[in-house]
Amino acid sequence: MPLYEYWCNHCQHKVMLYSPTFSQSSPLCPQCGNDTLKRLFSTFSVHKTYKDTYNDILFDSQLTKGMLNNDPRALAEWNKRMSQGESVAPEYEEMIDRMEKGEMPTELADTGTGESIGGVD
């Protein structure tokens, strides 16, 4: 979403405005209505896509090797990277903590219905 920061020379306020396109003309200050806004350079962040994250994982040979060997630590790392900082349920966090300690939780092998994950027994 294109948000731009400006400084109003008239009322001395820093304002953030939405603009669908970059325009050379100065918008009006929402505080005082003056057109003396000066565009500021502001910080921004770029989040990786799931594809980028997945490719990073595939190029991490140690992580892929651990995942192929069902190493719970590698599986925990994979989960953390794929979640990209999203909030997760406490039960999920607990399972990841156990995996980081080297324990393979039984919940991964059994869904609680008597069937294995993916329907493979």
Buried (B, 14 or more C-beta within 10 A) or exposed (E): EEEBBBBBEEBEBEBEBEEEEEEEEBBBBBEBEEEBBEBEEEEEEEEEEEEEBBEEBEEBEEBBEBBEEEBBBBBBBBBBBEEEEEEEEEEEEEBBEBBBEEEBBEBBEEEEEEEEEEEEE
